[in-house]
């Protein structure tokens, strides 16, 4: 047992944070070795800031001050520093005090806190980040309140405290403002923290995508090579800022790289002007020296194209961690390594710092890829198919995503006015819980389409240093859809769906009109609609003799028809003089003249009509028009299935958007005893000596007692070690009864004939007992029980589990083959709302069995929804409940009956989404 003075250095308090301006800082505990750093830091603080800290002129620190501010026990006295480049830029300190304000130790739960921020770094949000971290440290050390005394003129520090969102008291005594903060996180403090996180992370991406100057490190003198290629692409794209070529191999007298006319330097340190972004294309062994030079120069961010990192095994993983650690120590964020580069088509930037040979057309689609090869293919495919239809706003190739990730880019896209549709190719999700939260917020504003590679691998792809998740891909898909993400299976579907969403309005419903000059192609489209769950109207056959005017008239009629929500036009080559341009003009004219108050998406499916897709996407000729109408552009698809699949995703997303406006609520139930459950859990964990991550399975009585705290009753079952005990149990419960084994290898195996139901008397019970023991084994092996009979209904399964990466997940399915063999199980994140519960039971393929399929009696789905919500509340209120299995749950025409249940407890896992803001550890 350590005494406070012997307490070990708390390395887990170290963290990297993103500041308000997008730069990073390192937060760590102060140690005795920091004495000189503290003195140097203090010398750079203005006299005014010193006065605000000490309430008196305090020009320098005495040796005693330095000792006091660098020696801490990490329990009652704690000091944290924010550092950049290894030097202090801010400090915070707390001292535990008693009720009289004197130094104290536990059980005193109040501490006095004070900050000091270097003037050059004020306004960057350093103090706010330090407050989050020192508050988390204090809670860990059983401190519940902070007290701070601030001079009234120190308005910046007062604002740090008042804006934090904690419950607080404020008073004014003796010319000093006294603030008391309750450190228990609140909804407001969490909202403030997440808002700051969003702004900071979005700004960190913006600094990388909109630099005023770019240095390409590794640009050679001769054409070719990765560095020179990026430099040429940067210049060819019309970059509006300053560009520099850097290569240690340049001759000392070389000042301009020809023929580009770009300033040339042997080192970034030789550049006299500020450099916002450095693109690094040198061998991995030379990257550390380049990063150090960039950090010393004050470069804001890095794009590392170099390979040879985590994708190459343990040595490469170590090199990758050191790269990120070194960059963050200088306040820089990193895209890569192994990146393909970044693109920003905004007119005021025109950045092509990538290996793409040309800057894509400007548009409203954002693209993020964790694979360079897939990124290249997507850029090429979008450029080929979307020319004139849609363009690109930004592109980020994350490579090994060692630092900057898809979560950061989502933060940026959320408020980016130039991005209307976001496309992402992911191979791993480092923080699924955060990704789902950010995706839900982004999807409420603009479509987010995701294709995930490596779906069936248990390990992350080479180079991706992320936590693995135990949940299967089908579960991940359900959770993404719950967050509004449009999950597709292939890169082709990603492009198809993105093009449709970027060029067409969202459909109001699933009703689809189909028209065209080929009955066969229209029927293929009709079948595809039915397969994907849309509601197609009977196709309208214009016959092969249809002219463009016939298409225009039929499409205009369909667009005016209130019985449809979208239109698919099918076309095959025709006999006659009309051209693809004529057909495109007719289709576009019909769309342009449609009623603007009820816009409907239109897609064209064509077979072997060269030039039609280009004509449908081409910008109209508006020469001479003073007030031209908005351009009408329509996506074309070479196959009916592709068009319908994209349209289906648009219909689902539109429905999610409508429902997201009213996401439902987490209901309160008066009979829930949350406090009693917490006390029970505490007793049970101590009784099982549960201290590590391994979960303990509760006994049946303990499980039933804990579930009862949440209003969940388990049908009683009594042990039957012999026939006489079975009879006594049946008389106690009342006939009719069921007899079943509870041995693990026989539980829920009705297919083996191991369950006897509706035993109405003693003779039947004894006969069933003899049959089971003869068929399956002795009573000791079977562990037979007698249970009251439940009404007839549908057998279902309700589960909840904690995944270390995704969080708590609620699952539902029908018992037996549907869930075990067919995987027909649906999932939602906890806490589930009433809307989530209703959707959960309706999203399994076998849901019709609950609603009167083929004339059967519908069962009590409202009671089932309530059970799901109570289980959700249990695992959400008590993170110690890491697993809950209710099986079978019989849903009868009136009520639900839980026949079996088990609960697993463990000390609560760490929550990565409620602590202080920090970048992923490296």
KOLMIVO-6821 format. One record per residue (C-alpha): x, y, z. Coordinates in steps of 0.02 Angstrom, whole numbers, plus 50000, padded with zeros to 5 digits. Example, Ala and Ser with C-alpha at 12.3 -4.5 7.8 and 13.67 -1.06 7.14 Angstrom:
506154977550390/506844994750357/
END
This chain:
500005000050000/500765016549946/500675031550058/500265047949970/502085053249967/502575036849885/501215036549755/501855030949584/501895042349435/500155041149355/500625038149174/498795035449127/498495054049155/499555058149004/498535063148851/498635072448687/497255085148656/496685095548509/496535113948550/495295126648488/496385132248342/496665114348282/498425112348353/498845099148482/499625099348654/500225086048774/499475085648950/500465076449082/500835076749269/502215088449327/503745079849402/505295085949497/506265084849334/505225099249267/506015112549378/506955121449238/505465120049119/504375128249251/505595142549278/505755145549090/503865144949070/503595157349210/504845169449136/503805170348977/502185174549069/501695192949075/501675202649237/499795204549220/499515185749208/500665183049358/499655195849456/498025187049412/498775170549473/499525176449638/498475192249674/500085202349693/501635206749593/502635190749579/504065193449455/504975176849484/504795160149571/505855156549724/506745139949746/505405135549873/504035139549747/504875128949614/505015114349735/503195116049789/502545117149611/503555102149547/503395090049694/501695081849708/501005066349790/499745063949648/498345061949774/498105077449881/499265088649779/499255087049590/500005097749454/499715095549267/500595104349124/500125107048943/501675105848834/502125109448653/503835104648589/504245098248763/504035115448843/502655121148961/501305132448889/500095131049037/499935123249209/498555118749329/498675113249510/497485107449643/497735105649831/496505096049938/495765106750076/494615104350224/493065114350270/494165128450337/495155129550176/496715121750254/497795108150172/497025091150204/496915073350146/495525060650118/494115059450164/494065078250128/493275079749956/493625097749907/495155105249823/495765122549778/496245124249595/497265137349501/497855139549321/499225149049232/499285150349042/500685158048943/500055173948860/500545168248685/499405153148704/497905161548785/496325160148682/496775142848615/495665133548740/497145127048841/496385131049011/494715122848963/495625106848912/496655107049072/495075109349176/494285093749098/495835083349135/496175089649311/494325087049353/494455068949295/496025066749401/495155074249551/493655062549533/494855047849524/495595053949690/493855055449771/493785074349759/492035080249721/492185099349718/493395112549658/493545129649738/494385143949646/494705161949693/494855173749545/495095192549532/493575200949453/494675208149315/495235190749263/493705188449152/494525175149042/494795163249187/493065166549259/492365161949089/493365145649088/492475140349247/490735146849208/490705139649031/491245122249085/489465116349116/489735109849293/488515113749432/489265128849520/489065142049653/489745159649640/490045172449776/491015188749800/492025191849957/493445203849998/493635209249817/493815191349754/492615180549654/492445163449735/491845149249625/491355131849682/491145118249551/490315101449578/491415089549476/490075076649439/489815077049250/488145084149195/487215083749031/487755101749007/489595098549044/489605083748925/488755094148790/490035108148815/491455095548806/490805087848645/490485104848565/492275109848602/492895093248537/491915095748375/492565113248345/494365108648385/494415092848281/493535101248134/494795115448143/496245103148146/495615095647982/495305112647907/497125117547939/497665102447837/496415105047695/496545123947675/498375128547699/499095145047643/500755136947603/501375119347566/503125112047573/503385095747479/504825086947567/505665074347452/505315083047287/506745077847173/507615087847038/507075075946900/505295072246847/504535056846924/504635050447101/503285052647230/503815069647296/504055077747125/502395070347066/501465078147212/502315094847182/501845094446997/500045089747039/499965103747167/500515116647039/499475109546896/497915110647004/498145129347025/498545129747211/498195147447270/499505147747408/501395146847412/502295130747367/504065125347414/505155110847358/506255103347495/507585090247472/509195087947571/510025082347409/509805099147324/511445108247287/511795122047411/511705135147273/510005129247207/508665141847253/507335138547121/506725121747055/506495122546867/505495122046759/504145124946891/504995140246963/504655134547141/505785140347284/506975126147328/507725122647499/508795108947575/507795109747737/506135116347796/507125126847918/507815136447769/506105143147722/505925160847787/504015161647774/502745151847878/502335134247816/500595127747853/500695110147779/502145098547743/501925083847625/503275071047669/503855059147533/505535052747596/506075035247654/505385030647824/507105031247907/507275049747862/505535054847918/505985058348103/507275071648056/506025079647936/504675079848069/505875087948193/506295101648067/504455104548031/504085105748216/505485118048246/504885128648101/503085129048166/502265118848028/500435115848071/500145098547998/500905084047903/500365072647761/501525057647763/501555047847601/503025037147654/502755018547679/503675006447794/502655008147951/501384997248042/500964987947883/502724980247895/502574971948065/503134975748244/504634986648197/503524996848082/502184998648217/503495005448335/504085017648201/502275023148172/501975026348357/503565036648366/503035046748214/501385051648293/502165054748463/503485066048387/502245075748280/501025078448423/502425084548536/502595099348416/500725102248406/500535094748232/499235082348169/499675068648045/498765061447894/499535044547856/500795037047849/500555027447687/499345040947630/498845044647451/498665063147493/497305076347512/496245086847393/495195102547417/494335109447262/493705125547343/494035140147226/495025149447357/496165134347392/496285122447242/497385110247337/497935094147254/499265087747374/499035069947314/499605057347186/498045060447083/498645067646916/497265080546905/496185090847020/494395084047012/492975095446963/492315105647108/490695099247183/489735094347338/490395076747376/491675073347512/492725057447502/493725048747638/494695032747608/495765021947721/496495013347567/497585022147440/497115009747303/495255011447337/495465030347347/496285030547175/494895019647103/493515030447178/494305046747118/494505039646943/492755032046940/491905047747004/492865058346879/492355046946736/490525044346784/490135060746871/490895072946747/489615086946742/488435077846861/489285080547029/491015085647085/492155083447235/492315095447380/493695086847480/494665070547478/495685063047620/496705047247604/497055042147783/498295028147746/498685019447909/497595032248002/498905033248139/498245050148196/496905058948095/495425047348068/493695046647992/492975053548154/493985069548131/493415071447951/491605068848004/491815083248126/492425094047982/491085088747857/489675091947981/489855110847963/490715111547793/489585121847679/490425114447524/489985096247565/488205089847542/488565071047532/489945061647624/490695045347558/491845034547663/492825018647630/493305011147799/494314995847844/494274998648032/493335009648154/494485014448296/493125021148411/491435014048355/490485022348497/491115039548447/490915035848262/489085031248288/488795047348387/489625058248256/488805048948113/487075051548188/487385070248204/488085071648028/486725060747950/485385071948023/486085085747911/486805076947757/486915059047690/488385048447747/488725033147638/489955020147704/490705004347632/491734994147754/493104982447698/493844968547805/492084964347864/492424946147904/494134947447984/494344947148172/495924957648163/496164975348100/497014977347930/498904978847926/499434996047980/497855000048079/498275001048264/496485000148331/495534989848456/494624974848384/492794971948420/491954955548463/490304959948382/489964952848208/489824963248052/487934961348045/487834969548216/488974983648161/487854986248010/486294987548120/487135000048235/487715010648088/485975010848015/485275015848185/486435030948172/485765035347999/487285028847904/486935022247729/487895005947735/488284998247565/489264982747520/490384987747374/491365002447308/490235002547155/488695004547267/489605018247361/489835028147200/488075024247135/487225029547296/488315044947315/487945050847138/486065048747160/486035057747327/487135071847267/486095075347111/484305071247162/483065076347299/482635063847433/481095053247396/479545055747503/479175037247508/479475020147428/478255021347281/479175020447114/478505023946941/479375014746799/479255019746616/480255016146459/480345009146285/480804991446338/479544980646429/480904968146477/482054981246552/480574988946644/480104971946715/481894969346775/481764986146861/480074981346935/480784965047004/482284973947077/481134986147167/480134971947245/481724962947296/482374978447386/480734982047476/480124996447368/478334998047306/478414999247116/476915004147012/476534993746859/477804998446725/477225009546583/477825002746416/478095016446286/478565003246156/480135002946053/479425015945935/479385029346070/480195045846024/481005058146146/479375067846152/478485052246215/479765050446354/479525068746401/477635067246409/477645050946509/478945057346632/478005073646657/476435063646694/477345052446820/478135067246908/476415075146927/475645059146994/475445060147183/475395041147189/477275039747160/478815046147252/480185042647125/480365038346942/481515026346850/481635029046662/482235013946562/482905015546386/483645004546250/484255009746078/482845014045959/482605014745772/482525032345703/483465048445691/483395053945874/485055054945965/485575052146146/485645071046164/483825072346106/483255059646235/484275068046372/483535084946328/481765077846335/482055069846505/482875085346576/481485096446510/480145085946595/481075086746760/481365105546744/479505108646716/478915097746860/478085105647011/479465112747123/478495110147284/478555091047270/480255086647194/480535068347154/482155059147115/482365052846938/483595039546881/483895033146705/484335015046665/484985012546490/485764998646389/487035002646253/486575020746218/488265029246200/488345047046259/486705046746356/487495047446529/488605062046476/487135071246397/486075069146554/487485076346660/488105090046545/487845108046602/486495117046502/486915130646378/486425146746467/487345158946355/486385175146341/485185171046484/485135184346619/484335173246751/484625155146702/483615141546788/484505129346902/485395115646807/484465099046793/485665084346798/485105066246806/486135050846849/486185036346727/486515018146771/487015003546658/485964990846755/484244991346835/484864983146995/486154996847024/484915010947001/483625002747112/484884998847248/485435017047254/483625022747256/483235010447396/484615017647503/483935035147470/482185029647524/482845021847684/483895037047724/482445048947692/481365038647809/482735039247942/482865058147923/480995060047952/481065048848104/482635057148172/481615072948197/480715063248335/481965050148396/480845044548538/481205044448723/481935033148855/480405030048964/480385030949152/479575016749249/479015020349427/479315002549485/481165002449440/482265001949596/483905008549529/484665011449701/484214994049762/484964986349606/486574996249631/486694989949810/486384972049754/487714973249619/488984980249741/488664965849862/488744952749724/490384959349653/491174959049826/490494941749860/491274935049699/492884944949729/492684952049553/494144963949527/494724960549348/493864961049179/493274942949189/491394942349214/490504931749343/488854923049303/487534925349437/486544911149511/484714909449461/484054917049625/485264931849614/484804934449432/482944934249468/483134946149615/484134958749514/482944957849365/481474960349484/482234977149533/481854982449354/480114975149347/480644959649251/479884943649321/480594926549280/479354912249284/479814901949439/480684885249415/481054872849554/482424859449554/481874841449529/483334829849573/482134815049583/480334810849534/479644814149709/480454831349713/479704834949544/477974830549606/478154841449761/478764855849653/477274853849536/476044854149681/476894869649747/476804878549579/475154871349525/474764860249376/474984860749227/476874861849228/478384859449115/479864848049147/481524852649066/483404850549089/484534865249132/486214857149096/487234868848985/487324856548840/485444854048840/484794871348883/483704878648744/483834862348643/482004858348618/482514849848456/483244835548559/481554831748636/482164836948807/480644847348859/478954840848914/477514853248917/475744854048986/475974840149114/474274840549196/474484828149338/475664817849445/475594802449333/476034812349177/477454820749269/478214804449331/478074796649159/478924811749079/480294811149210/480654792949170/480674796248983/481904810648996/483124801749110/483074786448998/483304796648839/484584809748891/485474803849050/485344803449238/484564817149346/486264823349404/486804826149222/485164833849164/484854845549313/482974844449286/481794858149345/479914859849355/479204876349293/477484883949283/476704883549110/476654899849014/475284903948888/475584899048709/476464912148603/478024915848502/479704910848577/480954925148568/482684929748634/483194946248716/485024949648748/486154964048799/488034964048800/489464976148824/490724977048683/492324985948737/492364996048576/490534998648529/489754999848702/488134991848762/487114983148627/485314977148642/484834962248532/483214953648485/482714938548382/481574923648377/482184908648475/482894893248390/483344891648207/482924909548151/484244917348262/485464902848281/485494896048103/484954910847997/485704924648103/484034933648102/484424945248248/484264964148259/485294975948365/485214993448437/486385003848543/485925006748725/485035016848791/483625012148674/482155023848651/480345018348631/480555020948443/482125010148444/481204996048533/479754996748410/480944996248261/481994982548339/480614969548344/480024974348169/481734973548087/482004954748098/481474944947944/480344933748048/479404948548124/477764943848034/477594929348156/477284942348292/475924951348196/474704937648146/475574929248000/474414917947898/472954920548014/473824917048179/473384927448331/474474943148347/475494943648507/475744957548633/477124967648550/476894982848665/477314971548813/478834965048719/479414982948682/479254987048867/480314971948913/481664977548790/481654995048864/481804988349042/483304977548994/484064992748907/483825003149063/484634989649170/486264988849071/486295007649043/486035011949226/487284998849285/488814996549172/489324982349289/487994971749201/489084966449054/487904953148990/486054948949000/485204934048916/483344931348925/482884915248836/481604909948797/480424924748813/478684919148763/477654933348690/475844928548712/474274937348648/474244945748819/475904948748907/477664942048898/478394927949003/480254925849036/480624907349059/482514908249077/483784921849117/485604924149158/486614939549205/488484942549203/489334955649312/491074963349306/491864979549366/491274993049246/492374994749092/493175011549058/492075023348956/493085031948820/491645043548773/491325052248939/493075056449000/494055072148960/494415075848778/495965066948713/496665059648555/496815040648543/498325034248637/499825028548536/
END
